[in-house]
Amino acid sequence: MTPTGRGLIIAAPSSGSGKTTVTLGLLRALHLRGTSVRGAKSGPDYIDTRFLEAACRAACVNLDAWAMTPARLRRLVAGPGELIVEGAMGLFDGAPPDGKGSVAHLAKTLGLPVVLVVDASRMAGSVAPLVAGFAGFDPKVPVVGVILNKVGSPRHEVMLRRALSQIGMPVLGSVPRTPGVSTPSRHLGLVQAQERQDLENFLDEAGDLIARSVDIDALLALGGTLPGVTADPSTPPDANKTLAVAQDAAFDFAYRHQLNDLEASGWHIVPFSPLRNEPVPKCDRVFLPGGYPELHAATLANNSNFMDSLRKTAETTEIYGECGGYMVLGDRLTDADGTAHKMAGLLPLETSFAERKLHLGYRTLHSEIAPVRGSFKAHEFHYATTIRADGPSLFTASDSENTRLPDMGLVRGKVCGSFAHIIEAVDTSAQSN
């Protein structure tokens, strides 16, 4: 049995309330105090986890209640120390038709309490009915306290606290408006952690802000006991297999839990950097994760060591690309300025950012093609437009409401890919867990 720790979830009424900055500051403050702490992210966001890891200097995972079984979620959170989970969107915002995958759904599945971060910048007494509504909406989702964010002045704080005292809701902190402590955004969300030259200063400032503004001891005391579970079910060993994984600012959207699963089943993971023009290592399979290749298209196009080795590897070795990696496997990628760049030419695909269109949502996928043979839960989130895609598709697809979608991705020889990010393989034997 794995030792158990304690955990809680940082949520908010809506996106933009400041829960990311609060969570990062809390993790950094706890790390600096010497507390054993780790973070996790609710939902499929692959960017926030890197910030959480940097803040607490411990591995962080995604917890996706839409894609993962309860047993899988319990295994991922089990362990000693403190666990701080950052929510996504608003507390009850999940996938249609029933809100599955919301932060509230995760809280109920894991039995963890919720601390609500409220953007109080444009309210005073109205904070009480807002919080009362969220706290009372579902009795199975325990909202145990509030952190007031973007508070304008000491007088403003007094008004907010007075209002919340009427509903008996503990106020765990009051964070003043601090414009300098913010997370810059890009079209898929945050700028990546590795791209911020000032990351450590930002995290230290956020940690100091939260240490001064939040009663951290009172907050931790409200945490729930993490589930104690046995080790992961045994998986057939796949010894002496090597997976080459592209890892740099252009290819950084790989889910840690999937890489951990591969290592546990015997795969040896070897990272390499296409942006540094590193050739593909000798391996049994290549994985090009998603990322921001459109920002580095000219560099990638000119990195002949990488491109030539990728083409050579494709003659004998399976190559799989997701989203950004899928685009790089194609013939051509047009950047936001309208400049077309030659890519690897391994798939009959042309994509463009010159005409952006949002594609967003959970997907259920099925494929009969190695290396992704089987059924999967996945997520699609990109602005790229497909100009041309010829040849057989990789996946059949449906959305979260089981509506059939057009087939996704492409296959040619040993090379395949799609815009979907696979979160979890579907295990029919675990559906009742």
One Martini backbone bead per residue (centre of mass of N, CA, C, O) as a GRO file, in nm:
protein
  433
    1MET     BB    1   0.096   0.036   0.023
    2THR     BB    2   0.062   0.361  -0.022
    3PRO     BB    3   0.136   0.635   0.107
    4THR     BB    4  -0.033   0.899   0.263
    5GLY     BB    5  -0.180   1.211   0.210
    6ARG     BB    6  -0.263   1.547   0.123
    7GLY     BB    7  -0.548   1.732  -0.029
    8LEU     BB    8  -0.630   1.990  -0.281
    9ILE     BB    9  -0.844   2.229  -0.456
   10ILE     BB   10  -0.801   2.481  -0.701
   11ALA     BB   11  -1.060   2.705  -0.771
   12ALA     BB   12  -1.329   2.859  -0.979
   13PRO     BB   13  -1.586   3.027  -1.134
   14SER     BB   14  -1.358   3.115  -1.352
   15SER     BB   15  -1.181   3.219  -1.579
   16GLY     BB   16  -0.940   3.462  -1.469
   17SER     BB   17  -0.912   3.457  -1.136
   18GLY     BB   18  -0.601   3.335  -1.049
   19LYS     BB   19  -0.526   3.026  -0.989
   20THR     BB   20  -0.245   2.994  -1.106
   21THR     BB   21  -0.091   3.198  -0.931
   22VAL     BB   22  -0.179   3.081  -0.661
   23THR     BB   23  -0.067   2.795  -0.701
   24LEU     BB   24   0.227   2.871  -0.757
   25GLY     BB   25   0.271   3.026  -0.491
   26LEU     BB   26   0.206   2.790  -0.303
   27LEU     BB   27   0.422   2.593  -0.401
   28ARG     BB   28   0.667   2.775  -0.352
   29ALA     BB   29   0.622   2.830  -0.050
   30LEU     BB   30   0.635   2.531   0.038
   31HIS     BB   31   0.913   2.469  -0.072
   32LEU     BB   32   1.065   2.692   0.099
   33ARG     BB   33   0.964   2.545   0.375
   34GLY     BB   34   1.009   2.217   0.320
   35THR     BB   35   0.771   2.095   0.187
   36SER     BB   36   0.603   1.821   0.081
   37VAL     BB   37   0.532   1.886  -0.267
   38ARG     BB   38   0.269   1.867  -0.517
   39GLY     BB   39   0.132   1.874  -0.840
   40ALA     BB   40  -0.177   1.932  -1.035
   41LYS     BB   41  -0.395   1.890  -1.329
   42SER     BB   42  -0.697   1.962  -1.443
   43GLY     BB   43  -0.703   1.802  -1.722
   44PRO     BB   44  -0.542   1.855  -2.058
   45ASP     BB   45  -0.324   2.044  -1.969
   46TYR     BB   46   0.030   2.081  -2.089
   47ILE     BB   47   0.143   2.359  -1.955
   48ASP     BB   48   0.093   2.394  -1.646
   49THR     BB   49   0.267   2.157  -1.538
   50ARG     BB   50   0.543   2.299  -1.581
   51PHE     BB   51   0.494   2.520  -1.372
   52LEU     BB   52   0.442   2.339  -1.130
   53GLU     BB   53   0.718   2.201  -1.132
   54ALA     BB   54   0.886   2.461  -1.096
   55ALA     BB   55   0.760   2.550  -0.821
   56CYS     BB   56   0.818   2.248  -0.661
   57ARG     BB   57   1.024   2.045  -0.782
   58ALA     BB   58   0.805   1.836  -0.907
   59ALA     BB   59   0.623   1.604  -1.027
   60CYS     BB   60   0.352   1.638  -1.266
   61VAL     BB   61   0.002   1.584  -1.334
   62ASN     BB   62  -0.273   1.471  -1.497
   63LEU     BB   63  -0.638   1.505  -1.419
   64ASP     BB   64  -0.883   1.319  -1.605
   65ALA     BB   65  -1.226   1.262  -1.561
   66TRP     BB   66  -1.300   1.187  -1.859
   67ALA     BB   67  -1.056   0.977  -1.942
   68MET     BB   68  -1.038   0.863  -1.651
   69THR     BB   69  -1.041   0.650  -1.415
   70PRO     BB   70  -1.073   0.629  -1.083
   71ALA     BB   71  -0.833   0.438  -1.043
   72ARG     BB   72  -0.626   0.609  -1.193
   73LEU     BB   73  -0.651   0.866  -1.021
   74ARG     BB   74  -0.568   0.735  -0.752
   75ARG     BB   75  -0.283   0.653  -0.842
   76LEU     BB   76  -0.177   0.944  -0.916
   77VAL     BB   77  -0.225   1.073  -0.609
   78ALA     BB   78  -0.069   0.889  -0.461
   79GLY     BB   79   0.093   0.979  -0.154
   80PRO     BB   80   0.295   1.177   0.000
   81GLY     BB   81   0.212   1.464   0.127
   82GLU     BB   82   0.136   1.739  -0.069
   83LEU     BB   83  -0.159   1.821  -0.270
   84ILE     BB   84  -0.194   2.047  -0.554
   85VAL     BB   85  -0.482   2.130  -0.741
   86GLU     BB   86  -0.544   2.259  -1.054
   87GLY     BB   87  -0.785   2.395  -1.206
   88ALA     BB   88  -1.040   2.430  -1.467
   89MET     BB   89  -1.191   2.679  -1.508
   90GLY     BB   90  -1.476   2.618  -1.386
   91LEU     BB   91  -1.597   2.412  -1.149
   92PHE     BB   92  -1.859   2.315  -1.360
   93ASP     BB   93  -1.674   2.282  -1.616
   94GLY     BB   94  -1.758   2.062  -1.878
   95ALA     BB   95  -1.853   1.819  -2.071
   96PRO     BB   96  -2.060   1.734  -2.296
   97PRO     BB   97  -2.376   1.692  -2.147
   98ASP     BB   98  -2.273   1.654  -1.806
   99GLY     BB   99  -1.977   1.767  -1.705
  100LYS     BB  100  -1.759   1.588  -1.758
  101GLY     BB  101  -1.436   1.676  -1.616
  102SER     BB  102  -1.466   1.848  -1.397
  103VAL     BB  103  -1.367   1.963  -1.098
  104ALA     BB  104  -1.607   1.847  -0.946
  105HIS     BB  105  -1.572   1.560  -1.047
  106LEU     BB  106  -1.291   1.520  -0.925
  107ALA     BB  107  -1.363   1.577  -0.629
  108LYS     BB  108  -1.562   1.338  -0.602
  109THR     BB  109  -1.374   1.107  -0.687
  110LEU     BB  110  -1.143   1.189  -0.454
  111GLY     BB  111  -1.247   1.350  -0.197
  112LEU     BB  112  -1.184   1.664  -0.236
  113PRO     BB  113  -1.132   1.970  -0.146
  114VAL     BB  114  -1.235   2.320  -0.200
  115VAL     BB  115  -1.076   2.616  -0.317
  116LEU     BB  116  -1.184   2.947  -0.376
  117VAL     BB  117  -1.110   3.168  -0.637
  118VAL     BB  118  -1.178   3.523  -0.621
  119ASP     BB  119  -1.261   3.783  -0.823
  120ALA     BB  120  -1.287   4.104  -0.642
  121SER     BB  121  -1.252   4.372  -0.822
  122ARG     BB  122  -1.599   4.399  -0.887
  123MET     BB  123  -1.664   4.362  -0.566
  124ALA     BB  124  -1.843   4.296  -0.257
  125GLY     BB  125  -2.121   4.180  -0.133
  126SER     BB  126  -2.154   3.975  -0.385
  127VAL     BB  127  -1.967   3.744  -0.286
  128ALA     BB  128  -2.167   3.576  -0.118
  129PRO     BB  129  -2.372   3.464  -0.332
  130LEU     BB  130  -2.160   3.342  -0.508
  131VAL     BB  131  -2.037   3.139  -0.304
  132ALA     BB  132  -2.302   3.008  -0.211
  133GLY     BB  133  -2.370   2.887  -0.486
  134PHE     BB  134  -2.118   2.703  -0.515
  135ALA     BB  135  -2.139   2.558  -0.232
  136GLY     BB  136  -2.462   2.460  -0.284
  137PHE     BB  137  -2.500   2.306  -0.558
  138ASP     BB  138  -2.304   2.055  -0.445
  139PRO     BB  139  -2.275   1.861  -0.164
  140LYS     BB  140  -2.027   1.676  -0.294
  141VAL     BB  141  -1.880   1.970  -0.303
  142PRO     BB  142  -1.635   2.086  -0.092
  143VAL     BB  143  -1.639   2.416   0.013
  144VAL     BB  144  -1.389   2.538   0.255
  145GLY     BB  145  -1.286   2.805   0.095
  146VAL     BB  146  -1.138   3.141   0.048
  147ILE     BB  147  -0.970   3.335  -0.207
  148LEU     BB  148  -0.893   3.658  -0.240
  149ASN     BB  149  -0.868   3.845  -0.544
  150LYS     BB  150  -0.785   4.152  -0.637
  151VAL     BB  151  -0.750   4.350  -0.401
  152GLY     BB  152  -0.766   4.702  -0.359
  153SER     BB  153  -0.800   4.718  -0.029
  154PRO     BB  154  -0.853   4.716   0.301
  155ARG     BB  155  -1.150   4.803   0.275
  156HIS     BB  156  -1.231   4.590   0.071
  157GLU     BB  157  -1.168   4.348   0.253
  158VAL     BB  158  -1.371   4.408   0.476
  159MET     BB  159  -1.625   4.381   0.297
  160LEU     BB  160  -1.579   4.088   0.210
  161ARG     BB  161  -1.562   3.955   0.489
  162ARG     BB  162  -1.835   4.046   0.593
  163ALA     BB  163  -2.004   3.897   0.381
  164LEU     BB  164  -1.889   3.601   0.436
  165SER     BB  165  -1.978   3.582   0.738
  166GLN     BB  166  -2.290   3.534   0.668
  167ILE     BB  167  -2.206   3.223   0.548
  168GLY     BB  168  -1.946   3.087   0.691
  169MET     BB  169  -1.688   3.156   0.516
  170PRO     BB  170  -1.372   3.097   0.489
  171VAL     BB  171  -1.088   3.314   0.491
  172LEU     BB  172  -0.755   3.240   0.365
  173GLY     BB  173  -0.732   3.508   0.180
  174SER     BB  174  -0.569   3.827   0.057
  175VAL     BB  175  -0.505   3.939  -0.269
  176PRO     BB  176  -0.350   4.174  -0.416
  177ARG     BB  177  -0.300   4.379  -0.653
  178THR     BB  178  -0.049   4.242  -0.903
  179PRO     BB  179   0.062   4.307  -1.209
  180GLY     BB  180   0.359   4.166  -1.211
  181VAL     BB  181   0.190   3.897  -1.136
  182SER     BB  182   0.198   3.706  -1.430
  183THR     BB  183   0.065   3.517  -1.716
  184PRO     BB  184   0.142   3.482  -2.020
  185SER     BB  185  -0.011   3.458  -2.342
  186ARG     BB  186  -0.150   3.232  -2.586
  187HIS     BB  187  -0.343   3.053  -2.805
  188LEU     BB  188  -0.300   2.790  -2.587
  189GLY     BB  189  -0.212   2.996  -2.358
  190LEU     BB  190   0.059   2.970  -2.214
  191VAL     BB  191   0.358   3.032  -2.186
  192GLN     BB  192   0.616   2.852  -2.160
  193ALA     BB  193   0.829   2.786  -1.913
  194GLN     BB  194   1.102   2.769  -2.091
  195GLU     BB  195   1.052   3.075  -2.214
  196ARG     BB  196   1.106   3.199  -1.929
  197GLN     BB  197   1.362   3.388  -1.807
  198ASP     BB  198   1.184   3.479  -1.530
  199LEU     BB  199   1.071   3.236  -1.371
  200GLU     BB  200   1.200   3.237  -1.086
  201ASN     BB  201   1.116   3.523  -1.011
  202PHE     BB  202   0.814   3.481  -1.046
  203LEU     BB  203   0.785   3.249  -0.835
  204ASP     BB  204   0.898   3.405  -0.594
  205GLU     BB  205   0.688   3.633  -0.600
  206ALA     BB  206   0.442   3.450  -0.570
  207GLY     BB  207   0.529   3.319  -0.304
  208ASP     BB  208   0.545   3.580  -0.139
  209LEU     BB  209   0.254   3.672  -0.181
  210ILE     BB  210   0.116   3.420  -0.053
  211ALA     BB  211   0.262   3.420   0.223
  212ARG     BB  212   0.134   3.714   0.295
  213SER     BB  213  -0.194   3.645   0.207
  214VAL     BB  214  -0.193   3.344   0.324
  215ASP     BB  215  -0.318   3.082   0.527
  216ILE     BB  216  -0.151   2.799   0.495
  217ASP     BB  217  -0.216   2.629   0.745
  218ALA     BB  218  -0.525   2.645   0.718
  219LEU     BB  219  -0.539   2.522   0.439
  220LEU     BB  220  -0.403   2.243   0.497
  221ALA     BB  221  -0.610   2.158   0.723
  222LEU     BB  222  -0.843   2.112   0.487
  223GLY     BB  223  -0.739   1.866   0.384
  224GLY     BB  224  -0.747   1.563   0.229
  225THR     BB  225  -0.728   1.232   0.204
  226LEU     BB  226  -0.548   1.031   0.033
  227PRO     BB  227  -0.543   0.766  -0.148
  228GLY     BB  228  -0.488   0.424  -0.091
  229VAL     BB  229  -0.286   0.229  -0.309
  230THR     BB  230  -0.185   0.021  -0.516
  231ALA     BB  231  -0.019  -0.073  -0.755
  232ASP     BB  232   0.004  -0.098  -1.061
  233PRO     BB  233  -0.082  -0.281  -1.294
  234SER     BB  234   0.044  -0.516  -1.462
  235THR     BB  235   0.270  -0.519  -1.742
  236PRO     BB  236   0.393  -0.608  -2.018
  237PRO     BB  237   0.696  -0.651  -2.113
  238ASP     BB  238   0.927  -0.422  -2.322
  239ALA     BB  239   1.214  -0.502  -2.373
  240ASN     BB  240   1.458  -0.328  -2.539
  241LYS     BB  241   1.312  -0.049  -2.587
  242THR     BB  242   1.316   0.254  -2.795
  243LEU     BB  243   1.221   0.601  -2.735
  244ALA     BB  244   1.199   0.880  -2.934
  245VAL     BB  245   1.177   1.218  -2.795
  246ALA     BB  246   1.067   1.518  -2.855
  247GLN     BB  247   1.243   1.799  -2.671
  248ASP     BB  248   1.107   2.127  -2.676
  249ALA     BB  249   0.957   2.425  -2.764
  250ALA     BB  250   0.815   2.257  -3.016
  251PHE     BB  251   0.807   1.972  -2.816
  252ASP     BB  252   0.601   1.977  -2.505
  253PHE     BB  253   0.310   1.788  -2.529
  254ALA     BB  254   0.363   1.565  -2.304
  255TYR     BB  255   0.249   1.314  -2.106
  256ARG     BB  256   0.373   1.192  -1.820
  257HIS     BB  257   0.200   0.933  -1.771
  258GLN     BB  258   0.280   0.800  -2.040
  259LEU     BB  259   0.586   0.784  -2.003
  260ASN     BB  260   0.571   0.623  -1.741
  261ASP     BB  261   0.431   0.376  -1.862
  262LEU     BB  262   0.654   0.300  -2.062
  263GLU     BB  263   0.877   0.260  -1.854
  264ALA     BB  264   0.724   0.041  -1.686
  265SER     BB  265   0.715  -0.152  -1.963
  266GLY     BB  266   1.042  -0.105  -2.078
  267TRP     BB  267   1.097   0.164  -2.189
  268HIS     BB  268   1.343   0.367  -2.347
  269ILE     BB  269   1.395   0.711  -2.305
  270VAL     BB  270   1.496   0.944  -2.572
  271PRO     BB  271   1.591   1.255  -2.596
  272PHE     BB  272   1.539   1.527  -2.842
  273SER     BB  273   1.642   1.820  -3.055
  274PRO     BB  274   1.532   1.980  -3.332
  275LEU     BB  275   1.624   2.280  -3.268
  276ARG     BB  276   1.936   2.161  -3.238
  277ASN     BB  277   1.978   1.955  -3.475
  278GLU     BB  278   1.909   1.671  -3.386
  279PRO     BB  279   1.918   1.358  -3.434
  280VAL     BB  280   1.776   1.069  -3.453
  281PRO     BB  281   1.783   0.823  -3.259
  282LYS     BB  282   1.833   0.516  -3.197
  283CYS     BB  283   1.534   0.313  -3.258
  284ASP     BB  284   1.189   0.177  -3.239
  285ARG     BB  285   1.064   0.474  -3.187
  286VAL     BB  286   0.875   0.776  -3.270
  287PHE     BB  287   0.803   1.093  -3.093
  288LEU     BB  288   0.592   1.377  -3.182
  289PRO     BB  289   0.487   1.618  -3.018
  290GLY     BB  290   0.346   1.876  -2.927
  291GLY     BB  291   0.332   2.246  -2.989
  292TYR     BB  292   0.536   2.524  -3.153
  293PRO     BB  293   0.629   2.501  -3.471
  294GLU     BB  294   0.525   2.774  -3.595
  295LEU     BB  295   0.758   2.945  -3.440
  296HIS     BB  296   0.994   2.729  -3.587
  297ALA     BB  297   0.980   2.661  -3.896
  298ALA     BB  298   1.246   2.767  -4.020
  299THR     BB  299   1.439   2.606  -3.844
  300LEU     BB  300   1.334   2.324  -3.908
  301ALA     BB  301   1.369   2.338  -4.220
  302ASN     BB  302   1.700   2.388  -4.180
  303ASN     BB  303   1.734   2.114  -4.011
  304SER     BB  304   1.895   1.862  -4.161
  305ASN     BB  305   1.967   1.654  -3.949
  306PHE     BB  306   1.681   1.604  -3.860
  307MET     BB  307   1.526   1.560  -4.128
  308ASP     BB  308   1.703   1.337  -4.252
  309SER     BB  309   1.677   1.136  -4.013
  310LEU     BB  310   1.371   1.109  -4.025
  311ARG     BB  311   1.352   0.997  -4.312
  312LYS     BB  312   1.534   0.751  -4.261
  313THR     BB  313   1.376   0.626  -4.023
  314ALA     BB  314   1.102   0.575  -4.188
  315GLU     BB  315   1.201   0.311  -4.338
  316THR     BB  316   1.206   0.126  -4.037
  317THR     BB  317   1.029   0.324  -3.843
  318GLU     BB  318   0.812   0.423  -3.619
  319ILE     BB  319   0.598   0.720  -3.655
  320TYR     BB  320   0.461   0.962  -3.419
  321GLY     BB  321   0.217   1.237  -3.438
  322GLU     BB  322   0.115   1.534  -3.252
  323CYS     BB  323   0.000   1.790  -3.400
  324GLY     BB  324   0.279   1.941  -3.433
  325GLY     BB  325   0.412   1.674  -3.521
  326TYR     BB  326   0.220   1.626  -3.759
  327MET     BB  327   0.296   1.882  -3.922
  328VAL     BB  328   0.602   1.807  -3.958
  329LEU     BB  329   0.533   1.542  -4.130
  330GLY     BB  330   0.464   1.710  -4.351
  331ASP     BB  331   0.509   1.918  -4.630
  332ARG     BB  332   0.356   2.186  -4.506
  333LEU     BB  333   0.406   2.508  -4.324
  334THR     BB  334   0.208   2.785  -4.235
  335ASP     BB  335   0.240   3.074  -4.104
  336ALA     BB  336   0.102   3.368  -3.976
  337ASP     BB  337   0.252   3.534  -4.226
  338GLY     BB  338   0.237   3.323  -4.490
  339THR     BB  339   0.480   3.130  -4.463
  340ALA     BB  340   0.622   2.866  -4.629
  341HIS     BB  341   0.728   2.539  -4.501
  342LYS     BB  342   0.932   2.281  -4.520
  343MET     BB  343   0.899   1.959  -4.438
  344ALA     BB  344   0.938   1.614  -4.421
  345GLY     BB  345   0.732   1.448  -4.621
  346LEU     BB  346   0.570   1.183  -4.477
  347LEU     BB  347   0.300   1.341  -4.526
  348PRO     BB  348  -0.001   1.434  -4.705
  349LEU     BB  349   0.049   1.755  -4.575
  350GLU     BB  350  -0.123   2.077  -4.517
  351THR     BB  351  -0.064   2.366  -4.312
  352SER     BB  352  -0.224   2.658  -4.131
  353PHE     BB  353  -0.200   3.002  -3.968
  354ALA     BB  354  -0.326   3.226  -4.153
  355GLU     BB  355  -0.599   3.054  -4.096
  356ARG     BB  356  -0.776   3.060  -3.815
  357LYS     BB  357  -0.909   2.767  -3.625
  358LEU     BB  358  -1.096   2.634  -3.382
  359HIS     BB  359  -1.009   2.322  -3.215
  360LEU     BB  360  -1.235   2.171  -2.967
  361GLY     BB  361  -1.210   1.867  -2.774
  362TYR     BB  362  -1.323   1.575  -2.705
  363ARG     BB  363  -1.204   1.231  -2.784
  364THR     BB  364  -1.292   0.930  -2.956
  365LEU     BB  365  -1.073   0.664  -3.052
  366HIS     BB  366  -0.984   0.458  -3.349
  367SER     BB  367  -0.737   0.194  -3.429
  368GLU     BB  368  -0.544  -0.038  -3.662
  369ILE     BB  369  -0.269   0.118  -3.615
  370ALA     BB  370   0.050   0.114  -3.587
  371PRO     BB  371   0.116   0.238  -3.254
  372VAL     BB  372  -0.233   0.296  -3.228
  373ARG     BB  373  -0.379   0.041  -3.136
  374GLY     BB  374  -0.713   0.119  -3.062
  375SER     BB  375  -0.860   0.284  -2.782
  376PHE     BB  376  -0.930   0.642  -2.710
  377LYS     BB  377  -0.864   0.919  -2.513
  378ALA     BB  378  -0.900   1.268  -2.614
  379HIS     BB  379  -0.754   1.587  -2.738
  380GLU     BB  380  -0.853   1.897  -2.901
  381PHE     BB  381  -0.610   2.182  -2.965
  382HIS     BB  382  -0.640   2.414  -3.234
  383TYR     BB  383  -0.563   2.658  -3.520
  384ALA     BB  384  -0.518   2.488  -3.748
  385THR     BB  385  -0.525   2.443  -4.102
  386THR     BB  386  -0.636   2.228  -4.347
  387ILE     BB  387  -0.540   2.211  -4.684
  388ARG     BB  388  -0.408   1.908  -4.696
  389ALA     BB  389  -0.537   1.552  -4.701
  390ASP     BB  390  -0.400   1.248  -4.797
  391GLY     BB  391  -0.537   0.950  -4.750
  392PRO     BB  392  -0.534   0.752  -4.494
  393SER     BB  393  -0.665   0.718  -4.191
  394LEU     BB  394  -0.616   0.672  -3.842
  395PHE     BB  395  -0.904   0.772  -3.726
  396THR     BB  396  -1.178   0.732  -3.555
  397ALA     BB  397  -1.447   0.971  -3.447
  398SER     BB  398  -1.565   1.129  -3.140
  399ASP     BB  399  -1.737   1.297  -2.915
  400SER     BB  400  -1.865   1.355  -2.594
  401GLU     BB  401  -2.165   1.278  -2.742
  402ASN     BB  402  -2.115   1.054  -2.970
  403THR     BB  403  -2.044   1.209  -3.224
  404ARG     BB  404  -1.968   1.176  -3.533
  405LEU     BB  405  -1.664   1.222  -3.693
  406PRO     BB  406  -1.427   1.283  -3.879
  407ASP     BB  407  -1.167   1.153  -3.975
  408MET     BB  408  -0.830   1.115  -3.847
  409GLY     BB  409  -0.556   1.164  -3.998
  410LEU     BB  410  -0.252   0.979  -4.101
  411VAL     BB  411  -0.113   0.729  -4.338
  412ARG     BB  412   0.240   0.626  -4.416
  413GLY     BB  413   0.347   0.353  -4.363
  414LYS     BB  414   0.533   0.418  -4.060
  415VAL     BB  415   0.354   0.682  -4.068
  416CYS     BB  416   0.182   0.886  -3.814
  417GLY     BB  417  -0.111   1.105  -3.741
  418SER     BB  418  -0.255   1.385  -3.541
  419PHE     BB  419  -0.436   1.636  -3.360
  420ALA     BB  420  -0.447   1.445  -3.132
  421HIS     BB  421  -0.439   1.395  -2.774
  422ILE     BB  422  -0.348   1.138  -2.594
  423ILE     BB  423  -0.449   1.022  -2.269
  424GLU     BB  424  -0.612   0.732  -2.298
  425ALA     BB  425  -0.666   0.414  -2.277
  426VAL     BB  426  -0.912   0.183  -2.339
  427ASP     BB  427  -1.045  -0.014  -2.063
  428THR     BB  428  -1.301  -0.229  -2.042
  429SER     BB  429  -1.228  -0.364  -1.756
  430ALA     BB  430  -1.242  -0.050  -1.608
  431GLN     BB  431  -1.531   0.086  -1.626
  432SER     BB  432  -1.631  -0.005  -1.318
  433ASN     BB  433  -1.407   0.150  -1.126
   0.00000   0.00000   0.00000
